[in-house]
Amino acid sequence: MESGEWQLASILPSVPTSRDFAAMRLQIDAMASARRNDHSAAQAAADKLSALADEPGQRQLAKEVVNIQAKEAQAVADLRLAIGRRP
């Protein structure tokens, strides 16, 4: 993510092996979609992250981390939508 090479997001394995991996993958997908100005895909990834944060059986710290990732993904999706609407 730090390199700005968002096209590399598509080569990540598609099947998550843990909740942590799934959360990171969704966050990267949201950011990559926003970078491509694909608000609907960014919003979908942010929504999935929010749902993941609400899954039962998580430790509180893990839940808080996923909630932070979900909020960041939502903010990026909203920002790209707002930028896209500017005249």
Phi and psi in degrees as a GROMACS rama.xvg file:
@    title "Ramachandran Plot"
@    xaxis  label "Phi"
@    yaxis  label "Psi"
@TYPE xy
-66.5182  -26.7319  GLU-2
-76.2738  -18.1964  SER-3
79.0921  10.2249  GLY-4
-92.6674  73.9566  GLU-5
-67.6734  -21.44  TRP-6
-64.7511  -20.516  GLN-7
-72.1427  -14.3846  LEU-8
-60.5155  -31.2293  ALA-9
-71.7736  -13.8335  SER-10
-96.1535  0.480284  ILE-11
-66.5988  149.644  LEU-12
-56.5869  140.043  PRO-13
-84.9041  -19.5725  SER-14
-101.955  110.05  VAL-15
-67.8421  143.445  PRO-16
-103.996  -7.66131  THR-17
-154.816  164.639  SER-18
-62.9066  -38.2601  ARG-19
-62.346  -44.4389  ASP-20
-64.7389  -42.2826  PHE-21
-60.6515  -42.2649  ALA-22
-63.9022  -45.0724  ALA-23
-64.1252  -42.1392  MET-24
-61.3354  -43.9675  ARG-25
-65.0342  -39.0633  LEU-26
-64.2615  -43.6121  GLN-27
-64.5055  -41.8188  ILE-28
-61.0612  -41.9176  ASP-29
-63.0108  -44.5429  ALA-30
-69.1353  -39.9692  MET-31
-65.7623  -41.1062  ALA-32
-64.1055  -41.8896  SER-33
-63.0015  -40.2398  ALA-34
-61.5195  -32.6491  ARG-35
-85.1662  4.70657  ARG-36
61.7031  31.6396  ASN-37
-101.673  81.8103  ASP-38
-61.3767  -40.7556  HIS-39
-63.271  -39.8532  SER-40
-69.6795  -38.9418  ALA-41
-64.5023  -41.4043  ALA-42
-65.8273  -40.951  GLN-43
-61.7609  -42.9765  ALA-44
-65.4801  -40.184  ALA-45
-64.376  -40.167  ALA-46
-64.2507  -40.9666  ASP-47
-65.121  -37.4879  LYS-48
-63.4539  -41.7634  LEU-49
-62.2062  -42.1022  SER-50
-65.0784  -38.9457  ALA-51
-63.122  -37.9419  LEU-52
-65.027  -27.4535  ALA-53
-90.5563  -1.18409  ASP-54
-63.9533  142.065  GLU-55
-74.1245  163.565  PRO-56
85.7968  17.7569  GLY-57
-103.393  150.393  GLN-58
-71.1505  153.09  ARG-59
-59.6224  -41.8397  GLN-60
-62.759  -44.264  LEU-61
-62.1788  -41.3415  ALA-62
-62.2567  -42.6859  LYS-63
-64.5591  -39.8638  GLU-64
-62.9519  -45.4038  VAL-65
-65.9567  -36.9659  VAL-66
-61.6017  -40.8021  ASN-67
-62.8447  -44.1929  ILE-68
-61.5609  -40.7238  GLN-69
-64.1173  -43.0152  ALA-70
-64.4157  -39.5421  LYS-71
-65.8704  -43.1026  GLU-72
-63.4532  -39.9321  ALA-73
-64.8678  -41.854  GLN-74
-62.9162  -41.481  ALA-75
-65.5579  -42.416  VAL-76
-62.8231  -44.352  ALA-77
-65.0262  -40.184  ASP-78
-62.6188  -45.1937  LEU-79
-64.9952  -35.7543  ARG-80
-65.5258  -43.9925  LEU-81
-63.6773  -41.3871  ALA-82
-64.6371  -39.3209  ILE-83
-67.4498  -23.0534  GLY-84
-89.044  -9.96892  ARG-85
-65.2966  142.926  ARG-86
